[in-house]
Amino acid sequence: MNEQSKAAPDLDRATSSRLLKMAVSGPRRPIDDLIARLERSDGEAWLRAAFRSSPFVDERIDQGTLTGGGATVEQLVRLKERSKKLVTPGADEDTRLRGLLGYFVSIAAAVAQHGQFISAKSPDDVRAALTDLAGVIPGPVAEILARASFPER
Amino acid sequence: MPTSDVFAPTMRTWILDRDEAGKSGRDELNRYIMEVYAPALKVYYLGTSYRSYWDADDAVSGFFVEYLGRAEYFREWQKSGMRLRRWLMNGMCWYLKSRWKAEIGRNKGAVMPDDSGLMPAGEDDTQRGEFVRAFVRAARELARQECDRRGLARQWEAFTLYYVRGLSRRLIGEQLGENDERVWVMILTGKRHFIKAAREVLLRDGVREEDIDLDIGDLL
């Protein structure tokens, strides 16, 4: 707070209220654990390793396949189903997080690259999760999440 | 039991760390307090029956000089369990009374202003509005500094253009020379840093992590 020269101009109350409302977190969601993992200092290395592990290797889908649009809808549905099986009570934390990653990335790729929504969950809830994930996930996969979570403008 | 063990870890805030970090820490802390809280304290002062005695800038800076210099001021705040904004308003109230007695009250015929409403149970709507603006201003500044530090200045700019200035993604993309997907990722990255900063500012005000959503609801 001591770099006065760059300080932003003051905002009116309505704009300030709208911005402060963004900071309401709501109840903790499973994706918040994944976001927290990606925000750790080794988050990028963890992500690279995750794409080389189950569930991605089981479907022969790597990061390049995903970002290049090389996965079919059927493959993405299978990836999503495999991912769900990793997010079970008793699974170790790393496995659970890879399951969450596979789950949300498969849904995002299906929307962004095939225009198909492959989840039974509420589109609004899924979009909110993809939006949050897009803001923290490093590398080109972020752009798939971005395209799947575009707002109106 | 040491004081630090009495309170939840989230109460052991950035403020107390600075308070214990010697002169430079205390200077940094006082600068932060003055930048964030002065505008709202001026509004509070202008709503009191003492408002005709001193200029608002003079009253608030006088309060800061007298109270922020006290060695135990922030430790006492921690023990109080109050939001810092409330603690400062209460301090301002005592300061005004004491200053009035010292400067005005000794004059013959001086009548002490009506104290009713001087220390209200909560903030009124105008004060809440000032605190909202103050916290958002502080959060934007913290987020901007953090984005600069991490090499994310363009992400911060994208966030500001979209959420503050209301530009479309397309226009931001043209301005920053990025495609639509990239622009959205940049906006969201800036947003993530703003959200963290806003929650940090509330933690510094003494709000517990688990109460932040409720506190925002109260302020809005």
Chai-1 contact restraints between the chains, C-beta under 6 A:
chainA,res_idxA,chainB,res_idxB,connection_type,confidence,min_distance_angstrom,max_distance_angstrom,comment,restraint_id
A,M1,B,Y32,contact,1.0,0.0,6.0,A-B,restraint_1
A,M1,B,E35,contact,1.0,0.0,6.0,A-B,restraint_2
A,M1,B,E141,contact,1.0,0.0,6.0,A-B,restraint_3
A,A8,B,R140,contact,1.0,0.0,6.0,A-B,restraint_4
A,R13,B,G129,contact,1.0,0.0,6.0,A-B,restraint_5
A,R13,B,R133,contact,1.0,0.0,6.0,A-B,restraint_6
A,S16,B,V132,contact,1.0,0.0,6.0,A-B,restraint_7
A,S16,B,R133,contact,1.0,0.0,6.0,A-B,restraint_8
A,S16,B,V136,contact,1.0,0.0,6.0,A-B,restraint_9
A,S17,B,V132,contact,1.0,0.0,6.0,A-B,restraint_10
A,S17,B,L220,contact,1.0,0.0,6.0,A-B,restraint_11
A,L19,B,V136,contact,1.0,0.0,6.0,A-B,restraint_12
A,L20,B,V132,contact,1.0,0.0,6.0,A-B,restraint_13
A,L20,B,V136,contact,1.0,0.0,6.0,A-B,restraint_14
A,L20,B,I216,contact,1.0,0.0,6.0,A-B,restraint_15
A,M22,B,I195,contact,1.0,0.0,6.0,A-B,restraint_16
A,A23,B,I195,contact,1.0,0.0,6.0,A-B,restraint_17
A,A23,B,A198,contact,1.0,0.0,6.0,A-B,restraint_18
A,A23,B,R199,contact,1.0,0.0,6.0,A-B,restraint_19
A,V24,B,D213,contact,1.0,0.0,6.0,A-B,restraint_20
A,V24,B,I216,contact,1.0,0.0,6.0,A-B,restraint_21
A,A134,B,V185,contact,1.0,0.0,6.0,A-B,restraint_22
A,A134,B,L188,contact,1.0,0.0,6.0,A-B,restraint_23
A,G135,B,L188,contact,1.0,0.0,6.0,A-B,restraint_24
A,G135,B,T189,contact,1.0,0.0,6.0,A-B,restraint_25
A,G135,B,K191,contact,1.0,0.0,6.0,A-B,restraint_26
A,G135,B,R192,contact,1.0,0.0,6.0,A-B,restraint_27
A,V136,B,R192,contact,1.0,0.0,6.0,A-B,restraint_28
A,A142,B,V185,contact,1.0,0.0,6.0,A-B,restraint_29
A,E143,B,E181,contact,1.0,0.0,6.0,A-B,restraint_30
A,A146,B,E181,contact,1.0,0.0,6.0,A-B,restraint_31
A,A146,B,W184,contact,1.0,0.0,6.0,A-B,restraint_32
A,A146,B,V185,contact,1.0,0.0,6.0,A-B,restraint_33
A,R147,B,E181,contact,1.0,0.0,6.0,A-B,restraint_34
A,R153,B,S168,contact,1.0,0.0,6.0,A-B,restraint_35
